[in-house]
């Protein structure tokens, strides 16, 4: 099930300009009240490691430059967990 399927199932308006990161559905953990997707930073790194078969440090560098470096209206929120990683 895609992010948009999950949003529609829960009654969110998917006609709005909701920006998502392609290939990172497993890192999406929610949506804000202003319809911005919320991604878990650690999960973004793990998904990058899987997709690119790269080291953790390379994945962190890629996420920091290519995802955190993006700016614009309705950009997703990146969440940094304070809980210990599983």
C-alpha positions as CSV (number, residue, x, y, z in Angstrom):
1,X,0.0,0.0,0.0
2,X,1.4,3.4,-1.0
3,X,1.4,6.5,1.1
4,X,-1.4,8.0,-0.9
5,X,-3.5,4.8,-0.4
6,X,-3.0,5.1,3.3
7,X,-3.9,8.8,3.3
8,X,-7.1,8.2,1.3
9,X,-8.0,5.3,3.6
10,X,-7.8,7.6,6.5
11,X,-9.8,10.4,4.8
12,X,-7.0,12.9,4.0
13,X,-7.3,15.1,1.0
14,X,-4.8,13.7,-1.5
15,X,-5.6,16.4,-4.1
16,X,-3.5,18.8,-2.2
17,X,0.2,19.3,-3.0
18,X,1.5,16.6,-0.7
19,X,5.2,16.1,-1.4
20,X,6.6,12.6,-0.9
21,X,10.1,11.1,-1.2
22,X,9.9,8.4,-3.8
23,X,11.1,5.0,-2.6
24,X,10.9,6.0,1.1
25,X,7.3,4.8,2.0
26,X,8.7,2.7,4.9
27,X,10.3,5.9,6.4
28,X,7.1,7.9,6.4
29,X,5.6,7.8,9.9
30,X,2.8,10.3,9.7
31,X,1.3,13.6,8.5
32,X,1.0,17.0,10.0
33,X,-2.2,19.0,10.4
34,X,-1.1,21.1,7.5
35,X,-0.8,18.0,5.2
36,X,3.0,17.7,5.3
37,X,4.3,14.1,5.4
38,X,6.6,13.2,8.4
39,X,9.6,11.0,7.8
40,X,11.9,9.4,10.4
41,X,15.5,10.4,9.8
42,X,16.9,7.0,10.9
43,X,14.5,5.2,8.6
44,X,15.5,7.4,5.7
45,X,19.1,6.4,6.3
46,X,18.3,2.7,6.6
47,X,16.2,2.8,3.4
48,X,19.0,4.6,1.6
49,X,21.5,1.9,2.7
50,X,19.1,-0.8,1.3
51,X,18.4,0.9,-2.0
52,X,22.0,1.9,-2.7
53,X,23.8,-0.9,-1.0
54,X,26.0,1.7,0.8
55,X,27.5,2.2,4.2
56,X,25.7,4.0,7.0
57,X,28.1,7.0,6.6
58,X,27.5,7.2,2.9
59,X,23.7,7.0,3.4
60,X,23.8,9.7,6.1
61,X,25.8,12.0,3.7
62,X,23.3,11.3,0.8
63,X,20.2,11.9,3.0
64,X,21.8,15.1,4.5
65,X,22.6,16.5,1.1
66,X,19.8,15.3,-1.1
67,X,16.8,15.3,1.3
68,X,17.6,17.7,4.1
69,X,19.1,20.1,1.5
70,X,15.7,20.5,-0.2
71,X,13.7,23.6,0.5
72,X,10.3,24.7,-0.6
73,X,6.6,25.0,0.2
74,X,4.9,21.9,1.7
75,X,8.2,20.1,2.1
76,X,7.9,17.0,4.4
77,X,9.0,17.2,8.0
78,X,12.0,15.2,9.1
79,X,11.7,13.8,12.6
80,X,14.7,12.8,14.8
81,X,13.6,10.3,17.4
82,X,14.8,10.7,21.0
83,X,14.1,7.0,21.6
84,X,16.8,4.4,21.3
85,X,16.9,2.7,17.9
86,X,15.5,-0.8,17.7
